[in-house]
Amino acid sequence: MHISLTPELESRIKSKVESGLYNNASEVIRKALGFMDTYEDWIHQVKLALLRDQLKIGTDQLDSGEGISIESQAMLDSLFDVVKS
């Protein structure tokens, strides 16, 4: 595999290797990708928690009689379109 880096990124990778924390550039890249995966997993968990909070609010509203009845399939479809985006 061949990748192209900006001079700034190349310098940052070399700096990490020269610090002694990493043996080579590949280790730096592997570690960075690991952090990226962790970050993406964290973002997913945050979004899921927010969605759960919103669902809880909605079910609480329904339980207290604040809900509305949706009988139109077109209305349901438009709601699902909003959720997908």
mmCIF file of the C-alpha atoms, coordinates in Angstrom:
data_MODEL
# 
_entry.id   MODEL 
# 
loop_
_atom_site.group_PDB 
_atom_site.id 
_atom_site.type_symbol 
_atom_site.label_atom_id 
_atom_site.label_alt_id 
_atom_site.label_comp_id 
_atom_site.label_asym_id 
_atom_site.label_entity_id 
_atom_site.label_seq_id 
_atom_site.pdbx_PDB_ins_code 
_atom_site.Cartn_x 
_atom_site.Cartn_y 
_atom_site.Cartn_z 
_atom_site.occupancy 
_atom_site.B_iso_or_equiv 
_atom_site.pdbx_formal_charge 
_atom_site.auth_seq_id 
_atom_site.auth_comp_id 
_atom_site.auth_asym_id 
_atom_site.auth_atom_id 
_atom_site.pdbx_PDB_model_num 
ATOM 1  C CA . MET A 1 1  ? 0.000   0.000  0.000  1.00 0.00 ? 1  MET A CA 1 
ATOM 2  C CA . HIS A 1 2  ? 1.163   3.458  -0.808 1.00 0.00 ? 2  HIS A CA 1 
ATOM 3  C CA . ILE A 1 3  ? -0.149  6.589  0.860  1.00 0.00 ? 3  ILE A CA 1 
ATOM 4  C CA . SER A 1 4  ? 0.603   10.248 0.285  1.00 0.00 ? 4  SER A CA 1 
ATOM 5  C CA . LEU A 1 5  ? 1.038   12.578 3.228  1.00 0.00 ? 5  LEU A CA 1 
ATOM 6  C CA . THR A 1 6  ? 1.367   16.308 3.449  1.00 0.00 ? 6  THR A CA 1 
ATOM 7  C CA . PRO A 1 7  ? 4.779   17.496 4.608  1.00 0.00 ? 7  PRO A CA 1 
ATOM 8  C CA . GLU A 1 8  ? 3.190   18.507 7.931  1.00 0.00 ? 8  GLU A CA 1 
ATOM 9  C CA . LEU A 1 9  ? 1.761   15.018 8.550  1.00 0.00 ? 9  LEU A CA 1 
ATOM 10 C CA . GLU A 1 10 ? 5.015   13.372 7.541  1.00 0.00 ? 10 GLU A CA 1 
ATOM 11 C CA . SER A 1 11 ? 6.867   15.638 9.966  1.00 0.00 ? 11 SER A CA 1 
ATOM 12 C CA . ARG A 1 12 ? 4.450   14.784 12.773 1.00 0.00 ? 12 ARG A CA 1 
ATOM 13 C CA . ILE A 1 13 ? 4.913   11.056 12.177 1.00 0.00 ? 13 ILE A CA 1 
ATOM 14 C CA . LYS A 1 14 ? 8.698   11.390 12.109 1.00 0.00 ? 14 LYS A CA 1 
ATOM 15 C CA . SER A 1 15 ? 8.529   13.383 15.334 1.00 0.00 ? 15 SER A CA 1 
ATOM 16 C CA . LYS A 1 16 ? 6.563   10.590 17.029 1.00 0.00 ? 16 LYS A CA 1 
ATOM 17 C CA . VAL A 1 17 ? 9.131   7.992  15.929 1.00 0.00 ? 17 VAL A CA 1 
ATOM 18 C CA . GLU A 1 18 ? 12.040  10.222 17.014 1.00 0.00 ? 18 GLU A CA 1 
ATOM 19 C CA . SER A 1 19 ? 10.429  10.631 20.435 1.00 0.00 ? 19 SER A CA 1 
ATOM 20 C CA . GLY A 1 20 ? 11.077  6.952  21.049 1.00 0.00 ? 20 GLY A CA 1 
ATOM 21 C CA . LEU A 1 21 ? 7.434   6.141  21.707 1.00 0.00 ? 21 LEU A CA 1 
ATOM 22 C CA . TYR A 1 22 ? 7.176   4.278  18.404 1.00 0.00 ? 22 TYR A CA 1 
ATOM 23 C CA . ASN A 1 23 ? 9.641   2.127  16.501 1.00 0.00 ? 23 ASN A CA 1 
ATOM 24 C CA . ASN A 1 24 ? 8.516   3.212  13.045 1.00 0.00 ? 24 ASN A CA 1 
ATOM 25 C CA . ALA A 1 25 ? 5.946   5.135  11.039 1.00 0.00 ? 25 ALA A CA 1 
ATOM 26 C CA . SER A 1 26 ? 3.721   2.069  10.677 1.00 0.00 ? 26 SER A CA 1 
ATOM 27 C CA . GLU A 1 27 ? 3.274   1.891  14.440 1.00 0.00 ? 27 GLU A CA 1 
ATOM 28 C CA . VAL A 1 28 ? 2.281   5.552  14.529 1.00 0.00 ? 28 VAL A CA 1 
ATOM 29 C CA . ILE A 1 29 ? -0.293  5.018  11.783 1.00 0.00 ? 29 ILE A CA 1 
ATOM 30 C CA . ARG A 1 30 ? -1.677  1.857  13.442 1.00 0.00 ? 30 ARG A CA 1 
ATOM 31 C CA . LYS A 1 31 ? -2.053  3.701  16.742 1.00 0.00 ? 31 LYS A CA 1 
ATOM 32 C CA . ALA A 1 32 ? -3.720  6.670  15.034 1.00 0.00 ? 32 ALA A CA 1 
ATOM 33 C CA . LEU A 1 33 ? -6.171  4.349  13.270 1.00 0.00 ? 33 LEU A CA 1 
ATOM 34 C CA . GLY A 1 34 ? -6.904  2.659  16.588 1.00 0.00 ? 34 GLY A CA 1 
ATOM 35 C CA . PHE A 1 35 ? -7.710  6.041  18.123 1.00 0.00 ? 35 PHE A CA 1 
ATOM 36 C CA . MET A 1 36 ? -9.906  6.847  15.137 1.00 0.00 ? 36 MET A CA 1 
ATOM 37 C CA . ASP A 1 37 ? -11.845 3.600  15.619 1.00 0.00 ? 37 ASP A CA 1 
ATOM 38 C CA . THR A 1 38 ? -12.244 4.339  19.327 1.00 0.00 ? 38 THR A CA 1 
ATOM 39 C CA . TYR A 1 39 ? -13.457 7.861  18.550 1.00 0.00 ? 39 TYR A CA 1 
ATOM 40 C CA . GLU A 1 40 ? -15.983 6.609  15.987 1.00 0.00 ? 40 GLU A CA 1 
ATOM 41 C CA . ASP A 1 41 ? -17.254 3.993  18.458 1.00 0.00 ? 41 ASP A CA 1 
ATOM 42 C CA . TRP A 1 42 ? -17.605 6.719  21.104 1.00 0.00 ? 42 TRP A CA 1 
ATOM 43 C CA . ILE A 1 43 ? -19.536 8.979  18.693 1.00 0.00 ? 43 ILE A CA 1 
ATOM 44 C CA . HIS A 1 44 ? -21.836 6.057  17.874 1.00 0.00 ? 44 HIS A CA 1 
ATOM 45 C CA . GLN A 1 45 ? -22.468 5.455  21.578 1.00 0.00 ? 45 GLN A CA 1 
ATOM 46 C CA . VAL A 1 46 ? -23.190 9.150  22.196 1.00 0.00 ? 46 VAL A CA 1 
ATOM 47 C CA . LYS A 1 47 ? -25.680 9.234  19.308 1.00 0.00 ? 47 LYS A CA 1 
ATOM 48 C CA . LEU A 1 48 ? -27.313 6.053  20.573 1.00 0.00 ? 48 LEU A CA 1 
ATOM 49 C CA . ALA A 1 49 ? -27.616 7.490  24.096 1.00 0.00 ? 49 ALA A CA 1 
ATOM 50 C CA . LEU A 1 50 ? -29.190 10.673 22.725 1.00 0.00 ? 50 LEU A CA 1 
ATOM 51 C CA . LEU A 1 51 ? -31.642 8.639  20.678 1.00 0.00 ? 51 LEU A CA 1 
ATOM 52 C CA . ARG A 1 52 ? -32.546 6.581  23.741 1.00 0.00 ? 52 ARG A CA 1 
ATOM 53 C CA . ASP A 1 53 ? -33.132 9.797  25.702 1.00 0.00 ? 53 ASP A CA 1 
ATOM 54 C CA . GLN A 1 54 ? -35.435 11.087 22.981 1.00 0.00 ? 54 GLN A CA 1 
ATOM 55 C CA . LEU A 1 55 ? -37.301 7.782  22.850 1.00 0.00 ? 55 LEU A CA 1 
ATOM 56 C CA . LYS A 1 56 ? -37.746 7.886  26.626 1.00 0.00 ? 56 LYS A CA 1 
ATOM 57 C CA . ILE A 1 57 ? -39.181 11.395 26.392 1.00 0.00 ? 57 ILE A CA 1 
ATOM 58 C CA . GLY A 1 58 ? -41.546 10.217 23.658 1.00 0.00 ? 58 GLY A CA 1 
ATOM 59 C CA . THR A 1 59 ? -42.720 7.135  25.522 1.00 0.00 ? 59 THR A CA 1 
ATOM 60 C CA . ASP A 1 60 ? -43.217 9.185  28.690 1.00 0.00 ? 60 ASP A CA 1 
ATOM 61 C CA . GLN A 1 61 ? -45.346 11.618 26.697 1.00 0.00 ? 61 GLN A CA 1 
ATOM 62 C CA . LEU A 1 62 ? -47.369 8.772  25.216 1.00 0.00 ? 62 LEU A CA 1 
ATOM 63 C CA . ASP A 1 63 ? -47.835 7.220  28.653 1.00 0.00 ? 63 ASP A CA 1 
ATOM 64 C CA . SER A 1 64 ? -49.166 10.516 29.997 1.00 0.00 ? 64 SER A CA 1 
ATOM 65 C CA . GLY A 1 65 ? -51.624 10.911 27.126 1.00 0.00 ? 65 GLY A CA 1 
ATOM 66 C CA . GLU A 1 66 ? -49.695 13.614 25.280 1.00 0.00 ? 66 GLU A CA 1 
ATOM 67 C CA . GLY A 1 67 ? -49.288 11.542 22.115 1.00 0.00 ? 67 GLY A CA 1 
ATOM 68 C CA . ILE A 1 68 ? -51.075 11.955 18.807 1.00 0.00 ? 68 ILE A CA 1 
ATOM 69 C CA . SER A 1 69 ? -52.559 9.300  16.576 1.00 0.00 ? 69 SER A CA 1 
ATOM 70 C CA . ILE A 1 70 ? -51.014 8.936  13.124 1.00 0.00 ? 70 ILE A CA 1 
ATOM 71 C CA . GLU A 1 71 ? -53.257 7.074  10.740 1.00 0.00 ? 71 GLU A CA 1 
ATOM 72 C CA . SER A 1 72 ? -51.735 8.124  7.429  1.00 0.00 ? 72 SER A CA 1 
ATOM 73 C CA . GLN A 1 73 ? -49.090 5.838  5.928  1.00 0.00 ? 73 GLN A CA 1 
ATOM 74 C CA . ALA A 1 74 ? -47.627 8.848  4.100  1.00 0.00 ? 74 ALA A CA 1 
ATOM 75 C CA . MET A 1 75 ? -47.148 10.636 7.438  1.00 0.00 ? 75 MET A CA 1 
ATOM 76 C CA . LEU A 1 76 ? -45.444 7.561  8.926  1.00 0.00 ? 76 LEU A CA 1 
ATOM 77 C CA . ASP A 1 77 ? -43.201 7.267  5.865  1.00 0.00 ? 77 ASP A CA 1 
ATOM 78 C CA . SER A 1 78 ? -42.157 10.925 6.170  1.00 0.00 ? 78 SER A CA 1 
ATOM 79 C CA . LEU A 1 79 ? -41.326 10.430 9.853  1.00 0.00 ? 79 LEU A CA 1 
ATOM 80 C CA . PHE A 1 80 ? -39.118 7.454  9.001  1.00 0.00 ? 80 PHE A CA 1 
ATOM 81 C CA . ASP A 1 81 ? -37.417 9.502  6.274  1.00 0.00 ? 81 ASP A CA 1 
ATOM 82 C CA . VAL A 1 82 ? -36.484 12.110 8.904  1.00 0.00 ? 82 VAL A CA 1 
ATOM 83 C CA . VAL A 1 83 ? -35.092 9.425  11.212 1.00 0.00 ? 83 VAL A CA 1 
ATOM 84 C CA . LYS A 1 84 ? -32.967 7.923  8.419  1.00 0.00 ? 84 LYS A CA 1 
ATOM 85 C CA . SER A 1 85 ? -31.280 11.220 7.580  1.00 0.00 ? 85 SER A CA 1 
# 
